Amino acid sequence: MKTPKLLPWYARKAGVPLERAEALWRKAVREATRETGWVGNAEYWGAAMDHFQRLLKEERNTLCAPQMLPYVRSQNRMWRLPLLAMEDMISAVHANWQRNHAASSGKNACRVA
């Protein structure tokens, strides 16, 4: 049986080897045939694609390939920590300076008067 033209794209997207994706397609076709009882109509092809995408998702979850996005996000947060700490420190120093400057200018105003 012929495979869909987009099968390599689906395989790459899921991170599954092409040979394994072809085996999953054959399994999806068998399941669609058993489910619909027909071969070649729109319902059959829709069921075959649904089963194939489900099987690809299950296969992807069994692979040990690391997902890079959470790693990159955590690295970004760790990169920003010193900058955030410096920003908090500068804000605290500024608030302290404002408080001390207001207090010292208030004492001078009382002495002048």
N, C-alpha and C positions, 0 to 999 in steps of 0.2 A: 504494500500500500504506500502511496506517495505521502510524503510529509508536507505540512504547510510551508510556504515560502518564507514565512516569518519565524520558523522554528529556530534558526540560528540566533536571531535577535532575542527571542524569548529565553534561549539557553544562556546567552551572554548576560542578559539582564538578571537572571536568577543565579548566575555564577556556577552553572551546571555544565559539564562537558557535553558536547554535541551528541556523542554516542549515547550518553545516558538520557538526554532529552528525547532522542529518537525512540528509545525503549519506553520512556514514559508516555510518548505519543501513542505508541502501539497499545499500551495498557489502557489509555484513555479511550481509544477507539473501541476496544473490546467492551469496556464499561458502558460506553454510549450505545453500542449495539444491543447489549443486554438490557439497558434501561428503556430504550425507545422501541426496540423490535424492528426498526427500519434502518436502511442504509442509504445515505445519499440525500436525504431531504434536509430542510433547514433546521428542523428540530434536532435531528441527529448531529449535524455539524455544530450546532450551539452546545449540545450536551457534551460532545467530544472536546470542544474548547474549554468548557467549564471544568471538566474532569482534568484536562491537561494542565490548566492553570493551578488547580488545587494540588495536583501531584507535584508540579514544579515548586510550589510554595512549601509543601511538606519536605521535599528533597532539599530545598535551600536551608530549611531549619535544621536538617540533620548534618549539614556540612560544618566543618570546623573553621571556616574562613572568618577571620575577624572583621567586624564592622568598623570602618574607619571613622565614621562621623562622630560617635560618642567620644572616641579618643581625641579627635581634633578639637572638639568642643571643650573637653577637660583641659587640654593643653592651652587653649585660648584663655580659659578662666585662670589657670595658674600663671600665665604670662601677665595677666592684668592685676594680679594680687599686689605686687609691689607698688604699682601705680595707684591702686585704690587706697592702699595703706598710706602712701605719701599724701594723697589728696585729703584723707581724714586727718593726718597730722598737721597739714598746713591749715586746715579749717579750725582745728583746735587751737593752734598757735595764734591765728588771727582773732578768734573769739576771745582768747585770754588777753591778747594785746589791747583789743577794743575795751574790754572790761577794766584793765589796769589804766589805760589812757583816760577813760571817762572818770575813773576814781581819782586819778592824780590831777586832772584839770578841775574837778569839783573842789578839791582841797585848795588849789591855788585861787579859785574864784572866791572862796570864803576868806582867805587871807587878804586879798586885795580890797575887799569891801569893808 
